[in-house]
Amino acid sequence: MQPREALSLTPHPSLSLPSRRSRGVRLITKVCLALALAGSGVALAPGAQAAENPYERGPAPTNASIEASRGPFATSQTSVPSLGASGFGGGTIYYPTDTSQGTFGAIAISPGYTARWSSLSWLGPRLASQGFVVIGIETNTLYDQPASRGRQLLAALDYLVQSSSVRSRIDAGRLAVAGHSMGGGGSLEAADDRPSLQAAIPLAPWNATKNWSGINVPTMIIGGESDTVAPVSTHSQPFYTSIPASAEKAYMELNGASHFFPQTSNTTMAKYMISWMKRFIDDDTRYEQFLCPAPRSTAIEEYRDTCPHA
């Protein structure tokens, strides 16, 4: 067990004073709406708020709700044949069946070197049931390198919002990427190439490039303490360190985990993936409680972030 690193006291630009859709903007919106309603003679009930975050989906979260194998949304899935895909190798889309909540954010996920989507497929319905549209991709070849996987993740997101049968369920402005191993390295490539993404989560990422100083997308890197394929000392940790302090970022190292921890159901990994995606895709500050202050668990060997800790 390594000693915990001293946590940064740099103010977290989103967890403390939220990100792109800031609390300040939402507060101004609420005040303006309240003034407009008052001027029109429409009375607000005592204590009522004029407007809420329009991107929140589902009930208020608890530890139990985000650790559960299924969230509050019923889901369905559909296949994307390779012939119907453009720029990636097809895959599977998982989506909430509820049409009363409006649109959902979307996440594209890539498997690792020589692996197929089936190696990560437990993640699809788990994330979708929390209120996301998820596409787990097949890569063009099993041997595609991270840069190629990054392009394929972006192509899959473009397909989701432009051509897929579920495009009407997706908010095209709330997109994210994730991936395992070379797919995790690909998610770094995608975040670097498309700064409009709302979140990225590389899992046990592998990439020959170590400097990601161009990334401004909120990024959570999850590594395994016992990874010998992409050791955290030469991959996850330098990737995290190179991302600018101005970006929302976190590094979580799972205690005793090998390179292949994402390939079986993993509650700790899923819990913090959900929290990060909810916080940054949906701008849902109800999930801050799971990210700041730093989570503590026997399953977590080390955790670093840019959140200000008391």
HELIX and SHEET records of a PDB file:
HELIX    1   1 ARG A   23  GLY A   39  1                                  17    
HELIX    2   2 ASN A   63  GLU A   67  1                                   5    
HELIX    3   3 SER A   82  GLY A   84  5                                   3    
HELIX    4   4 TRP A  117  SER A  119  5                                   3    
HELIX    5   5 LEU A  123  ALA A  128  1                                   6    
HELIX    6   6 PRO A  146  GLN A  162  1                                  17    
HELIX    7   7 ARG A  167  ARG A  169  5                                   3    
HELIX    8   8 MET A  182  ASP A  193  1                                  12    
HELIX    9   9 SER A  236  SER A  242  1                                   7    
HELIX   10  10 PHE A  261  GLN A  263  5                                   3    
HELIX   11  11 THR A  267  ILE A  281  1                                  15    
HELIX   12  12 THR A  285  PHE A  290  5                                   6    
SHEET    1   A 6 THR A  75  VAL A  80  0                                        
SHEET    2   A 6 GLY A  91  PRO A  96 -1                                        
SHEET    3   A 6 PHE A 132  ILE A 137 -1                                        
SHEET    4   A 6 PHE A 104  SER A 110  1                                        
SHEET    5   A 6 ILE A 170  HIS A 180  1                                        
SHEET    6   A 6 ALA A 199  LEU A 203  1                                        
SHEET    1   B 3 THR A 219  GLY A 224  0                                        
SHEET    2   B 3 LYS A 249  LEU A 254  1                                        
SHEET    3   B 3 ILE A 300  ASP A 305 -1                                        
END                                                                             
